[in-house]
Amino acid sequence: IKITTECKYRGNIFGPDEDKKINVDFINDLGEGIKSDTEINYDIEDYDGNVLRSGEFKLGEVTDETPPVTFDLNDITKFGVYTIKLKFKNTIHDPAGEVVIENVTPVRFSPRPTTLL
């Protein structure tokens, strides 16, 4: 499974009055006819690795119709660099047997300071 991220602000850098949302889209790149069930656990961490929020969602089989997942980050206002760690678990259903693939993908973002020095 591949991911793409979409944010209306360049570099995922948000100003104080901007809507802090990042869309994550999932693309099945396993090949024609190969099906998988996908589960995602995520942590949102600050620069020091402190977990601010965690959650999970089950995508099931990823297809062209799978909607993007939106991360609403408006509660994070302190200037800094943050990371959304997406922990994938794909169970691939293949005639030769099931295969489980696990992977961690980071997505970084940062609120801009409200004043410049």
N, C-alpha and C positions, 0 to 999 in steps of 0.2 A: 504494500500500500504506500503510495506517495502522498505527501501533503503539500498544499500551497497555502500561503497566508495572504490575506487582503486587508488593508487598512487604508483609510483615505488620507492618512498623514504619512509623509515620506519618512522612512526609517523607523516606523512605529514610535515616533516621538510626539507626545501630546502636550499641548498647552493647557493652562489652567481651566479655560472655559470650553475646551473641546471635548466631544463625546469620545471617551476612551473605550473603543471596541475593536477587537481583532477577530476577523472571520477566518476559520481554518476549514479548508476544503479537502476532501479525501478522494483519491483517485485509485481505482483498482488497476494495477499494472502487472497482474499475475499472468495474464494471457487469456486467450479465448477459451471459454468453458471451464476455467478453474474458479471454484467458488471458495470463499472463506468467510468466517465470522470474525468480526473485529470488535475488541473491547479496548477502551481507552481509560486509563487512570491518569490524573494530572495533578501536579503541584505547581502553585505559583510561589516563587521564591524571590526574596530580596537579594541584593548583591552579596550578602554574607551567608546565603544559603538557608536563612530562616524561612520556614514554610508559612505563608500568609493565608493560603486557602488550598484545599484539596477537593477533589471530586472524581466522579467516574461517569461514563456513559457507554452504552452498548450500541454500536452501529449496525450490528448484524452483518449481512452481506453488503459490501460496498458496491454500488452501481452508479451509473450516470445520474440516477434520480436521487442519490443520497444528498440531503441538504447539508450546507456548511454548518459547523458549530460556531456560535458566536460567544466569545469571551468578553463579558462586560467588566471593565476594569475601572469604572468610575469611582469606586471606593478607595482606590490607591492614588493618593494625592501627593505624597512626599516625593521630592525630587530624588532620583536615583535610577539605577539600572535593575530591571526585574526580568525574570525568566519564567516562562510557562514551560514546564517539562512534561511533554506528552509521552506516556509510557504505553506503547502498543502491545497488544497480544493478538496475533492473527492465528486462527486455527484454519489451516488449509485442508479442504476436503478433496482428496485426490483418490482415484481408483487404487493407487498403490498403497494408500494408507494416509492417516492424518498426520500433518506436520504442524508444529506450533513454533511460531517465530515471535520473539520478543525484541523490542527496540525502544530506545529513548531518543526523542527529538526535541531540542530546545527551540523556543521562540522568544526573542528578547524584545523588550519595550522599555520606554523611559518617559516619565512626565518631565516637561521642561520646567525650569524654575519660574516662579511668578515675577521675579524682578532680576534684572541683570546687574552685576557688580560693576 
